[in-house]
């Protein structure tokens, strides 16, 4: 059974609020693309439930502000693991 786009937008909005989820996390949970999630919560949700839209927009703005920090932390972790691997096994870590 396929969910109507308006209903899906509301469900996505509720999921994002309850889990403080990113667009990517919501897309994975619902089995749809990131662009579908973005369209649902930025266009369809505004028409379906304006109050919910306002809450979701706040969370997405916060995610957008924190995005560069999360990216930096991921890079830092990557190179930390690479350095540990090289110390323990030689110079062949991270290469395919």
The 8 nearest C-alpha neighbors of each residue, nearest first, counted from 0:
[[1, 2, 3, 7, 4, 6, 29, 30],
 [0, 2, 3, 4, 7, 6, 5, 29],
 [3, 1, 7, 4, 6, 0, 5, 8],
 [2, 4, 6, 5, 7, 1, 8, 0],
 [5, 3, 7, 6, 8, 2, 39, 43],
 [6, 4, 8, 7, 3, 43, 47, 9],
 [7, 5, 9, 3, 8, 4, 10, 2],
 [6, 8, 4, 10, 5, 9, 11, 2],
 [7, 9, 39, 11, 5, 44, 6, 10],
 [8, 10, 12, 6, 11, 7, 44, 13],
 [11, 9, 7, 13, 12, 8, 14, 6],
 [12, 10, 14, 8, 9, 13, 7, 15],
 [13, 11, 9, 15, 10, 14, 55, 8],
 [12, 14, 10, 16, 11, 15, 17, 9],
 [15, 13, 11, 17, 12, 16, 18, 10],
 [14, 16, 20, 12, 19, 18, 13, 17],
 [15, 17, 19, 13, 14, 18, 55, 12],
 [18, 16, 14, 15, 19, 13, 20, 12],
 [17, 19, 20, 15, 16, 14, 13, 21],
 [20, 18, 16, 15, 17, 58, 21, 14],
 [21, 19, 15, 18, 24, 25, 22, 16],
 [20, 22, 24, 23, 25, 62, 19, 59],
 [21, 23, 25, 24, 26, 33, 36, 20],
 [22, 24, 26, 21, 25, 33, 27, 20],
 [25, 23, 21, 27, 26, 22, 20, 28],
 [24, 26, 28, 22, 27, 23, 29, 20],
 [27, 25, 31, 23, 29, 33, 24, 28],
 [26, 28, 30, 24, 25, 29, 23, 31],
 [29, 27, 25, 26, 30, 24, 31, 23],
 [30, 28, 26, 27, 31, 25, 11, 24],
 [29, 31, 27, 28, 26, 32, 25, 33],
 [32, 30, 26, 29, 35, 27, 33, 36],
 [33, 31, 35, 34, 26, 36, 30, 27],
 [32, 34, 36, 26, 35, 23, 22, 37],
 [33, 35, 37, 32, 36, 38, 31, 39],
 [36, 34, 38, 32, 33, 37, 39, 31],
 [37, 35, 39, 33, 34, 38, 26, 40],
 [36, 38, 34, 40, 35, 39, 41, 33],
 [39, 37, 35, 41, 36, 42, 40, 34],
 [40, 38, 8, 43, 36, 37, 42, 41],
 [39, 41, 44, 37, 38, 8, 42, 43],
 [40, 42, 38, 39, 37, 44, 43, 45],
 [43, 41, 45, 38, 44, 39, 40, 46],
 [44, 42, 39, 45, 46, 40, 5, 8],
 [43, 45, 47, 40, 8, 46, 48, 52],
 [44, 46, 49, 52, 43, 42, 47, 48],
 [47, 45, 44, 43, 48, 49, 42, 5],
 [46, 48, 44, 45, 43, 5, 49, 9],
 [47, 49, 51, 50, 44, 45, 46, 52],
 [50, 48, 45, 52, 51, 53, 46, 47],
 [51, 49, 53, 52, 48, 54, 45, 55],
 [50, 52, 54, 53, 48, 49, 55, 12],
 [51, 53, 49, 55, 45, 50, 54, 44],
 [54, 52, 56, 50, 51, 55, 49, 57],
 [55, 53, 51, 57, 56, 52, 58, 50],
 [56, 54, 52, 58, 57, 53, 12, 16],
 [55, 57, 59, 53, 54, 58, 52, 60],
 [58, 56, 60, 54, 55, 59, 61, 53],
 [57, 59, 61, 55, 60, 56, 62, 54],
 [58, 60, 62, 56, 61, 57, 63, 55],
 [61, 59, 63, 57, 62, 58, 56, 64],
 [60, 62, 58, 64, 63, 59, 57, 65],
 [63, 61, 59, 65, 60, 64, 66, 58],
 [62, 64, 60, 66, 61, 65, 59, 67],
 [63, 65, 61, 62, 66, 60, 67, 68],
 [66, 64, 62, 68, 63, 67, 61, 69],
 [67, 65, 63, 69, 68, 64, 62, 70],
 [68, 66, 70, 69, 65, 71, 64, 63],
 [67, 69, 71, 65, 66, 70, 72, 64],
 [70, 68, 72, 66, 71, 67, 73, 65],
 [71, 69, 67, 73, 68, 72, 66, 74],
 [72, 70, 68, 74, 73, 69, 75, 67],
 [71, 73, 75, 69, 74, 70, 76, 68],
 [74, 72, 76, 70, 71, 75, 77, 69],
 [75, 73, 77, 71, 76, 72, 70, 78],
 [74, 76, 72, 78, 73, 77, 71, 79],
 [77, 75, 79, 73, 74, 78, 72, 80],
 [78, 76, 74, 80, 75, 79, 73, 81],
 [77, 79, 81, 80, 75, 76, 82, 74],
 [78, 80, 76, 82, 81, 77, 75, 83],
 [81, 79, 83, 77, 78, 82, 84, 76],
 [80, 82, 78, 84, 79, 83, 85, 77],
 [83, 81, 85, 79, 84, 80, 78, 86],
 [84, 82, 80, 86, 85, 81, 79, 87],
 [83, 85, 81, 87, 82, 86, 88, 92],
 [84, 86, 89, 82, 90, 88, 83, 87],
 [87, 85, 83, 84, 88, 89, 82, 90],
 [86, 88, 84, 85, 89, 83, 82, 90],
 [89, 87, 85, 86, 84, 90, 91, 92],
 [88, 90, 85, 91, 86, 87, 92, 84],
 [89, 91, 85, 92, 88, 86, 84, 93],
 [90, 92, 89, 94, 93, 85, 88, 84],
 [93, 91, 94, 90, 85, 84, 81, 89],
 [92, 94, 91, 81, 95, 84, 90, 85],
 [95, 93, 92, 91, 90, 81, 85, 84],
 [94, 93, 92, 91, 90, 81, 84, 85]]
